[in-house]
Amino acid sequence: MKKLLLILLCLPMIGFGQFTFVPDDNFEQALINLGYDFVLDDTVETTAIDTVNYLYINGLGISDLTGIEDFTALTELFCYSNQLSSLNLSNNTQLFEVSCGSNQLTYIDLINGNNSGLWYFQSMNNPGLNCIDVDDVAFAEYNWTNIDSWTTFSMNCNATGIKDYTSQRKLIKVLDVFSRSVTPKPNMTLLYIYSDGSTEKKLIIK
């Protein structure tokens, strides 16, 4: 009876850790090689990855990055030269650098509420990547220029029936109220000049 009671008391401490689903064996093997996992079983302990800041997993034949959503502290993701078809980074709010070129990407979700914190973004050599979902189209067009010429930014890539007008124009320059070319900053009244001749006046307050 005492042994049974001891086992029952220990149960809450055994086997109830949170796990992250990682279905791509090449991705999980990379995590094993980096010391974040130990067994190839489609899962990794969430506590082993939710504090990881840097992830360099280039050229490893990875086709699915499911599980990346639990890398909540990730600031740098380099996953170029793989076989990725989609990339969802909507839960990765700390990103500072992303390089995902030379894949088979057709869609990227970057609506994470902190695009202004993403200093470097590169998605070139993805022939099927026509649209990237972002928080702010004008900001992305001005700051993230390492994309293929056929790739556009949108706030709703999957819109049906209505074509996203903003995706058909490109941001040419940003001017302050004195018509000087400037880099967008909070608390400034700015004029966004587009390739179709249209102009938008913006004031982003932070």
Beta strands, then each sheet from edge to edge (+ up, - down):
strand 1: 19-21
strand 2: 43-45
strand 3: 54-56
strand 4: 76-78
strand 5: 86-88
strand 6: 97-99
strand 7: 107-109
strand 8: 120-122
strand 9: 131-133
strand 10: 152-154
strand 11: 171-175
strand 12: 189-194
strand 13: 199-203
sheet 1: 1+ 2-
sheet 2: 3+ 4+ 6+ 8+
sheet 3: 5+ 7+ 9+ 10+
sheet 4: 11+ 12- 13+
end
